[in-house]
Amino acid sequence: MTGPDPLRTCREAVEAIQGASPLRPRVGIILGTGLGGLADEIQVETEVPYRDIPHMPIPTVETHRGRLLLGHLEGTPVVALAGRFHLYEGYSAAQAAFPVRVLALLGVDVLVISGACGAMNPLMAPGDLVLLDDHLNLLGDNPLMGPNADELGPRFPDMSEPYDAGLRALARRHALELGIALRDGVYAAVPGPQLETRAEYRMLRRLGADVVGMSTVPEVIAARHAGLRVLGIPIVTDMGLPDALEPVNVERILATAARAEPNLTRLLSRVVGDLDSVPAPS
């Protein structure tokens, strides 16, 4: 059994967005937990509710608004997704990644992703920003499963560099200039929604992960499939140290993200405004 044609559904979503705004964005931004402040920095010209975009899922998580924002950030035309989708909500990886494919067809060539994550690396601390250099897909699902639409990307995309080296170097430079600590790390994606047990944190650390979360990877896979350059910088909101594990609640996670948000907003604003200094991949 096959589902809806992915190219057709993406094109129908693109037509609705282009009918609402003539803006042609260069950068796509996924406003995960901790990026509300960046949305306020965007000079929004058009705001499109997800319910007005054909085939767009609707977020069920209270902190995800479900709106697409078109405008400019530091003079750069951008499109921002205020609301993302997770497998624990009942969505598939393909549904979680659907908006990224839509952004690619809108003409975006850079995708910026953030969100909340827990850290297993003892050198990290709550509030740290993590510059992702790789990931582990432990979701048991992949947005590329099923028939491939060659117009969206190749059947077997390369994933040797999921997070763009040039964008990472740019982020490091601006973080240094701003006096913002930036940790390198590998992200492990798990289904959730429960947080991890002590044994699971130990397993993830032994597998090579520094941080863990419940999103990001499906979006990155779809972005790389479409040829987009990706920059991922999540916020550490809690610690997963097995021998010193403490109970965590959502309120504390949101409070930690809110405290780190100004630094992330300043950093990403500078990066988006300086993209022309990064040579395009050959």
Secondary structure, DSSP 8 states (H G I E B T S, - for coil): ---S-HHHHHHHHHHHHHHH-----SEEEE--TT-HHHHHHSEEEEEEEGGGSTT-----STT---EEEEEEETTEEEEEEE----GGGT--HHHHHHHHHHHHHHT--EEEE--EEEE--TT--TT-EEEEEEEEE-SS--TT-SS--TTT--SS---S-SS-HHHHHHHHHHHHHHT--EEEEEEEE---SS---HHHHHHHHHTT-SEEESSSHHHHHHHHHTT-EEEE--EEEEE--GGG-----HHHHHHHHHHHHHHHHHHHHHHHHTGGGS----
